[in-house]
Amino acid sequence: MGKVFKSGNSAALRLPAGLQVPLGKTFALTATASGFVAIDPTDQAKRRKAMAALFGSASDFPIRES
């Protein structure tokens, strides 16, 4: 559970020490219907690269139409 507080003219989010988030770590925040999601951009890039490598590897897998 994190807590939002005021720091100067900005809002800041205090994270519990148990999460072991390194100081200076950058996250991308995405708004959702119930709040927001914090995503590590470097991890997201690694996941996208891994998914791109998998694309087309299962030729018998049916393609989902939109």
N, CA, C and O atoms as a printed pandas DataFrame, in Angstrom:
     atom_number atom_name residue_name chain_id  residue_number  x_coord  y_coord  z_coord
0              1         N          MET        A               1    0.856   -1.170    0.000
1              2        CA          MET        A               1    0.000    0.000    0.000
2              3         C          MET        A               1    0.901    1.232    0.000
3              4         O          MET        A               1    1.779    1.358    0.854
4              5         N          GLY        A               2    0.692    2.127   -0.941
5              6        CA          GLY        A               2    1.458    3.363   -1.023
6              7         C          GLY        A               2    0.636    4.522   -0.502
7              8         O          GLY        A               2   -0.577    4.397   -0.331
8              9         N          LYS        A               3    1.277    5.638   -0.251
9             10        CA          LYS        A               3    0.577    6.809    0.255
10            11         C          LYS        A               3    1.023    8.034   -0.536
11            12         O          LYS        A               3    2.218    8.266   -0.720
12            13         N          VAL        A               4    0.047    8.815   -1.001
13            14        CA          VAL        A               4    0.328   10.042   -1.749
14            15         C          VAL        A               4    0.447   11.194   -0.753
15            16         O          VAL        A               4   -0.352   11.315    0.175
16            17         N          PHE        A               5    1.460   12.037   -0.965
17            18        CA          PHE        A               5    1.640   13.213   -0.121
18            19         C          PHE        A               5    2.112   14.364   -0.977
19            20         O          PHE        A               5    2.514   14.168   -2.124
20            21         N          LYS        A               6    2.066   15.568   -0.426
21            22        CA          LYS        A               6    2.473   16.762   -1.156
22            23         C          LYS        A               6    3.960   17.014   -0.922
23            24         O          LYS        A               6    4.443   16.987    0.210
24            25         N          SER        A               7    4.676   17.263   -2.025
25            26        CA          SER        A               7    6.089   17.582   -1.970
26            27         C          SER        A               7    6.301   18.823   -2.825
27            28         O          SER        A               7    6.378   18.733   -4.050
28            29         N          GLY        A               8    6.396   19.971   -2.186
29            30        CA          GLY        A               8    6.457   21.230   -2.939
30            31         C          GLY        A               8    5.126   21.467   -3.615
31            32         O          GLY        A               8    4.089   21.472   -2.951
32            33         N          ASN        A               9    5.132   21.666   -4.940
33            34        CA          ASN        A               9    3.889   21.842   -5.688
34            35         C          ASN        A               9    3.451   20.559   -6.389
35            36         O          ASN        A               9    2.558   20.588   -7.236
36            37         N          SER        A              10    4.069   19.445   -6.043
37            38        CA          SER        A              10    3.772   18.177   -6.698
38            39         C          SER        A              10    3.181   17.176   -5.718
39            40         O          SER        A              10    3.300   17.319   -4.501
40            41         N          ALA        A              11    2.545   16.165   -6.279
41            42        CA          ALA        A              11    2.104   15.024   -5.485
42            43         C          ALA        A              11    3.165   13.945   -5.623
43            44         O          ALA        A              11    3.698   13.722   -6.711
44            45         N          ALA        A              12    3.467   13.282   -4.528
45            46        CA          ALA        A              12    4.476   12.223   -4.535
46            47         C          ALA        A              12    3.849   10.954   -3.970
47            48         O          ALA        A              12    2.906   11.016   -3.181
48            49         N          LEU        A              13    4.371    9.820   -4.374
49            50        CA          LEU        A              13    3.870    8.532   -3.914
50            51         C          LEU        A              13    4.942    7.859   -3.080
51            52         O          LEU        A              13    6.039    7.578   -3.564
52            53         N          ARG        A              14    4.617    7.603   -1.823
53            54        CA          ARG        A              14    5.548    6.928   -0.914
54            55         C          ARG        A              14    5.290    5.428   -1.012
55            56         O          ARG        A              14    4.167    4.967   -0.809
56            57         N          LEU        A              15    6.347    4.670   -1.327
57            58        CA          LEU        A              15    6.225    3.226   -1.476
58            59         C          LEU        A              15    6.837    2.523   -0.272
59            60         O          LEU        A              15    7.844    2.985    0.266
60            61         N          PRO        A              16    6.241    1.408    0.159
61            62        CA          PRO        A              16    6.795    0.684    1.306
62            63         C          PRO        A              16    8.197    0.152    1.008
63            64         O          PRO        A              16    8.491   -0.226   -0.126
64            65         N          ALA        A              17    9.055    0.122    2.022
65            66        CA          ALA        A              17   10.427   -0.357    1.868
66            67         C          ALA        A              17   10.456   -1.819    1.441
67            68         O          ALA        A              17   11.415   -2.257    0.806
68            69         N          GLY        A              18    9.419   -2.580    1.782
69            70        CA          GLY        A              18    9.367   -3.990    1.428
70            71         C          GLY        A              18    9.350   -4.246   -0.071
71            72         O          GLY        A              18    9.680   -5.349   -0.509
72            73         N          LEU        A              19    8.974   -3.253   -0.863
73            74        CA          LEU        A              19    8.972   -3.409   -2.318
74            75         C          LEU        A              19   10.382   -3.360   -2.892
75            76         O          LEU        A              19   10.607   -3.803   -4.018
76            77         N          GLN        A              20   11.314   -2.837   -2.143
77            78        CA          GLN        A              20   12.720   -2.736   -2.539
78            79         C          GLN        A              20   12.898   -2.067   -3.900
79            80         O          GLN        A              20   13.651   -2.557   -4.742
80            81         N          VAL        A              21   12.206   -0.948   -4.114
81            82        CA          VAL        A              21   12.351   -0.167   -5.339
82            83         C          VAL        A              21   13.589    0.716   -5.192
83            84         O          VAL        A              21   13.683    1.487   -4.236
84            85         N          PRO        A              22   14.549    0.614   -6.135
85            86        CA          PRO        A              22   15.759    1.429   -6.020
86            87         C          PRO        A              22   15.460    2.920   -6.164
87            88         O          PRO        A              22   14.574    3.313   -6.922
88            89         N          LEU        A              23   16.205    3.739   -5.434
89            90        CA          LEU        A              23   16.030    5.186   -5.535
90            91         C          LEU        A              23   16.359    5.638   -6.949
91            92         O          LEU        A              23   17.312    5.150   -7.557
92            93         N          GLY        A              24   15.576    6.564   -7.469
93            94        CA          GLY        A              24   15.797    7.096   -8.809
94            95         C          GLY        A              24   15.160    6.263   -9.903
95            96         O          GLY        A              24   15.271    6.620  -11.076
96            97         N          LYS        A              25   14.497    5.168   -9.567
97            98        CA          LYS        A              25   13.845    4.296  -10.554
98            99         C          LYS        A              25   12.716    5.069  -11.232
99           100         O          LYS        A              25   11.957    5.770  -10.564
100          101         N          THR        A              26   12.603    4.944  -12.549
101          102        CA          THR        A              26   11.577    5.647  -13.309
102          103         C          THR        A              26   10.491    4.665  -13.739
103          104         O          THR        A              26   10.784    3.555  -14.185
104          105         N          PHE        A              27    9.243    5.084  -13.600
105          106        CA          PHE        A              27    8.101    4.285  -14.007
106          107         C          PHE        A              27    7.207    5.103  -14.918
107          108         O          PHE        A              27    7.134    6.325  -14.791
108          109         N          ALA        A              28    6.524    4.431  -15.839
109          110        CA          ALA        A              28    5.499    5.071  -16.660
110          111         C          ALA        A              28    4.165    4.780  -15.993
111          112         O          ALA        A              28    3.863    3.623  -15.699
112          113         N          LEU        A              29    3.362    5.810  -15.750
113          114        CA          LEU        A              29    2.057    5.640  -15.124
114          115         C          LEU        A              29    0.971    5.681  -16.186
115          116         O          LEU        A              29    0.956    6.565  -17.043
116          117         N          THR        A              30    0.062    4.714  -16.121
117          118        CA          THR        A              30   -1.054    4.642  -17.052
118          119         C          THR        A              30   -2.347    4.656  -16.257
119          120         O          THR        A              30   -2.533    3.843  -15.352
120          121         N          ALA        A              31   -3.239    5.575  -16.591
121          122        CA          ALA        A              31   -4.522    5.671  -15.895
122          123         C          ALA        A              31   -5.431    4.512  -16.287
123          124         O          ALA        A              31   -5.479    4.114  -17.450
124          125         N          THR        A              32   -6.151    3.976  -15.301
125          126        CA          THR        A              32   -7.147    2.933  -15.529
126          127         C          THR        A              32   -8.454    3.388  -14.906
127          128         O          THR        A              32   -8.502    4.438  -14.265
128          129         N          ALA        A              33   -9.507    2.619  -15.085
129          130        CA          ALA        A              33  -10.806    2.976  -14.517
130          131         C          ALA        A              33  -10.766    2.993  -12.990
131          132         O          ALA        A              33  -11.496    3.759  -12.361
132          133         N          SER        A              34   -9.914    2.150  -12.384
133          134        CA          SER        A              34   -9.882    2.059  -10.928
134          135         C          SER        A              34   -8.680    2.764  -10.295
135          136         O          SER        A              34   -8.500    2.681   -9.080
136          137         N          GLY        A              35   -7.862    3.449  -11.079
137          138        CA          GLY        A              35   -6.699    4.143  -10.536
138          139         C          GLY        A              35   -5.617    4.294  -11.575
139          140         O          GLY        A              35   -5.809    4.965  -12.589
140          141         N          PHE        A              36   -4.462    3.666  -11.327
141          142        CA          PHE        A              36   -3.376    3.709  -12.295
142          143         C          PHE        A              36   -2.493    2.480  -12.141
143          144         O          PHE        A              36   -2.546    1.773  -11.135
144          145         N          VAL        A              37   -1.677    2.247  -13.168
145          146        CA          VAL        A              37   -0.727    1.141  -13.180
146          147         C          VAL        A              37    0.653    1.727  -13.426
147          148         O          VAL        A              37    0.831    2.553  -14.322
148          149         N          ALA        A              38    1.635    1.301  -12.629
149          150        CA          ALA        A              38    3.013    1.733  -12.806
150          151         C          ALA        A              38    3.769    0.635  -13.551
151          152         O          ALA        A              38    3.763   -0.526  -13.140
152          153         N          ILE        A              39    4.422    1.018  -14.652
153          154        CA          ILE        A              39    5.136    0.064  -15.494
154          155         C          ILE        A              39    6.586    0.511  -15.629
155          156         O          ILE        A              39    6.861    1.691  -15.844
156          157         N          ASP        A              40    7.506   -0.431  -15.502
157          158        CA          ASP        A              40    8.921   -0.154  -15.708
158          159         C          ASP        A              40    9.170   -0.170  -17.217
159          160         O          ASP        A              40    9.042   -1.225  -17.838
160          161         N          PRO        A              41    9.521    0.966  -17.823
161          162        CA          PRO        A              41    9.695    1.029  -19.280
162          163         C          PRO        A              41   10.765    0.076  -19.822
163          164         O          PRO        A              41   10.619   -0.435  -20.933
164          165         N          THR        A              42   11.829   -0.172  -19.064
165          166        CA          THR        A              42   12.865   -1.084  -19.566
166          167         C          THR        A              42   12.355   -2.521  -19.577
167          168         O          THR        A              42   12.649   -3.272  -20.507
168          169         N          ASP        A              43   11.598   -2.910  -18.561
169          170        CA          ASP        A              43   11.009   -4.254  -18.553
170          171         C          ASP        A              43    9.978   -4.399  -19.665
171          172         O          ASP        A              43    9.874   -5.458  -20.285
172          173         N          GLN        A              44    9.220   -3.342  -19.917
173          174        CA          GLN        A              44    8.210   -3.374  -20.975
174          175         C          GLN        A              44    8.888   -3.560  -22.337
175          176         O          GLN        A              44    8.386   -4.312  -23.173
176          177         N          ALA        A              45   10.006   -2.894  -22.569
177          178        CA          ALA        A              45   10.732   -3.045  -23.831
178          179         C          ALA        A              45   11.247   -4.478  -23.989
179          180         O          ALA        A              45   11.206   -5.031  -25.087
180          181         N          LYS        A              46   11.733   -5.081  -22.897
181          182        CA          LYS        A              46   12.204   -6.468  -22.947
182          183         C          LYS        A              46   11.050   -7.413  -23.288
183          184         O          LYS        A              46   11.219   -8.335  -24.085
184          185         N          ARG        A              47    9.869   -7.185  -22.682
185          186        CA          ARG        A              47    8.709   -8.039  -22.961
186          187         C          ARG        A              47    8.269   -7.901  -24.412
187          188         O          ARG        A              47    7.933   -8.895  -25.055
188          189         N          ARG        A              48    8.269   -6.674  -24.935
189          190        CA          ARG        A              48    7.879   -6.465  -26.337
190          191         C          ARG        A              48    8.842   -7.178  -27.285
191          192         O          ARG        A              48    8.416   -7.773  -28.274
192          193         N          LYS        A              49   10.132   -7.118  -26.983
193          194        CA          LYS        A              49   11.133   -7.776  -27.821
194          195         C          LYS        A              49   10.931   -9.293  -27.788
195          196         O          LYS        A              49   11.028   -9.957  -28.820
196          197         N          ALA        A              50   10.650   -9.836  -26.608
197          198        CA          ALA        A              50   10.418  -11.276  -26.473
198          199         C          ALA        A              50    9.156  -11.689  -27.225
199          200         O          ALA        A              50    9.141  -12.734  -27.875
200          201         N          MET        A              51    8.107  -10.889  -27.144
201          202        CA          MET        A              51    6.863  -11.207  -27.853
202          203         C          MET        A              51    7.075  -11.126  -29.362
203          204         O          MET        A              51    6.525  -11.941  -30.102
204          205         N          ALA        A              52    7.858  -10.163  -29.829
205          206        CA          ALA        A              52    8.142  -10.041  -31.263
206          207         C          ALA        A              52    8.903  -11.266  -31.758
207          208         O          ALA        A              52    8.686  -11.717  -32.883
208          209         N          ALA        A              53    9.793  -11.808  -30.925
209          210        CA          ALA        A              53   10.545  -13.001  -31.305
210          211         C          ALA        A              53    9.623  -14.219  -31.405
211          212         O          ALA        A              53    9.862  -15.115  -32.215
212          213         N          LEU        A              54    8.575  -14.251  -30.583
213          214        CA          LEU        A              54    7.634  -15.372  -30.607
214          215         C          LEU        A              54    6.632  -15.288  -31.762
215          216         O          LEU        A              54    6.095  -16.306  -32.198
216          217         N          PHE        A              55    6.387  -14.079  -32.248
217          218        CA          PHE        A              55    5.376  -13.874  -33.281
218          219         C          PHE        A              55    5.687  -14.738  -34.502
219          220         O          PHE        A              55    6.786  -14.678  -35.053
220          221         N          GLY        A              56    4.721  -15.529  -34.911
221          222        CA          GLY        A              56    4.878  -16.376  -36.075
222          223         C          GLY        A              56    5.550  -17.708  -35.805
223          224         O          GLY        A              56    5.704  -18.515  -36.722
224          225         N          SER        A              57    5.955  -17.958  -34.563
225          226        CA          SER        A              57    6.653  -19.204  -34.261
226          227         C          SER        A              57    5.718  -20.412  -34.192
227          228         O          SER        A              57    6.175  -21.552  -34.283
228          229         N          ALA        A              58    4.430  -20.175  -34.033
229          230        CA          ALA        A              58    3.445  -21.265  -33.996
230          231         C          ALA        A              58    2.544  -21.105  -35.220
231          232         O          ALA        A              58    1.459  -20.530  -35.132
232          233         N          SER        A              59    3.003  -21.619  -36.362
233          234        CA          SER        A              59    2.285  -21.395  -37.626
234          235         C          SER        A              59    0.898  -22.033  -37.657
235          236         O          SER        A              59    0.036  -21.582  -38.411
236          237         N          ASP        A              60    0.664  -23.074  -36.854
237          238        CA          ASP        A              60   -0.652  -23.708  -36.842
238          239         C          ASP        A              60   -1.610  -23.054  -35.840
239          240         O          ASP        A              60   -2.758  -23.482  -35.727
240          241         N          PHE        A              61   -1.160  -22.024  -35.112
241          242        CA          PHE        A              61   -2.021  -21.338  -34.146
242          243         C          PHE        A              61   -2.969  -20.417  -34.912
243          244         O          PHE        A              61   -2.520  -19.626  -35.742
244          245         N          PRO        A              62   -4.285  -20.508  -34.642
245          246        CA          PRO        A              62   -5.240  -19.673  -35.390
246          247         C          PRO        A              62   -5.057  -18.186  -35.094
247          248         O          PRO        A              62   -4.808  -17.797  -33.953
248          249         N          ILE        A              63   -5.179  -17.375  -36.116
249          250        CA          ILE        A              63   -5.061  -15.920  -35.970
250          251         C          ILE        A              63   -6.414  -15.377  -35.550
251          252         O          ILE        A              63   -7.435  -15.688  -36.164
252          253         N          ARG        A              64   -6.419  -14.568  -34.508
253          254        CA          ARG        A              64   -7.648  -13.977  -33.999
254          255         C          ARG        A              64   -7.990  -12.750  -34.837
255          256         O          ARG        A              64   -7.167  -11.853  -35.018
256          257         N          GLU        A              65   -9.214  -12.730  -35.341
257          258        CA          GLU        A              65   -9.653  -11.572  -36.140
258          259         C          GLU        A              65  -10.328  -10.570  -35.230
259          260         O          GLU        A              65  -11.068  -10.947  -34.322
260          261         N          SER        A              66  -10.071   -9.281  -35.473
261          262        CA          SER        A              66  -10.648   -8.224  -34.635
262          263         C          SER        A              66  -12.079   -7.955  -34.991
263          264         O          SER        A              66  -12.716   -7.095  -34.382
